[in-house]
Amino acid sequence: METLMFQGAACRCQQFLALCKLRVVSLIVFTAVIGMFLAVPGWPAWNVLWAGTLGIALVAGAAAAFNCLIEQKIDAV
């Protein structure tokens, strides 16, 4: 029984990563980090860099999941 629950959790994790479109989010985060380095002379503050990167990743993942929810009816057709 525990093996089935573990397989279900692994499957759920894969489905969650597919829902958040991890590859697209990684490109968004990469672009944002480059923008942070180009926005200020010298190095950006590390706490701002990490907080901004984490926030952008979470918002982009949530937007991708919300987009999947909205397009669920359209894709069913």
N, C-alpha and C positions, 0 to 999 in steps of 0.2 A: 504494500500500500504506500509506503514512504517513497519508493522508487517512482511510482506514478505521480506523486505530488511533486517530486523534484523535477521530473520531466515537464510537468505542467508549468512549473515556475520558470524553467529555462525557455519554454515555448512562449510564455507570457513576456519574458524579458526581450526576446527576439521580436515579438509583435510590437512591444512598446518602442523599441529602437526603430522599427520600420515605420511606425506611426509618426514618430518625431522626425523622420527623414534625416538620419544622422549625417549622411554625406553632404546634404545641402546645408545643414546647420554648421558643419565644420568649415565649409567654404565661407559662410557668412561670418563666422568667428574669426577666421584667418584674415579676411578683408578688414574687419573692424580693428583687429590688433595692428595691422599695418597702418591703418588710418590714425590710430592712437599714437604711433611712433612718428608719423609725419605731421601731426597737429601741433606738437610743441617742439621748441628748440631743445636739443639734448634728449635725455631719457625721461619718459613719463614716470610719475610716481608709481611704485610697484603696487601699492594698495589700490590705487585707482585702476591700474591695468588689470589686476586680478578681479576686482569687483565688477568692472565693466565687462570683462570677458565672460564671467559667470552669468551676469544679468542678461547679456546679449544672447548667450547660448540658451538660457531658460526661456526667454521671450520668443526666440526663433523656433524652439521646439514646441512651445505652446501654440504658436501661430500655425505651424505645420499640422499639429493634431486638430486644431479648430478647423483648418481648411479641409482635412479629411472628413470631419463631421459634416460640414456644409455640403461637400461634394458627394456624400454617400448616396443621396437620392439620384443625383445626376449620373453617377457611375452605374447605378443599378439598371438604367435604361438600356 
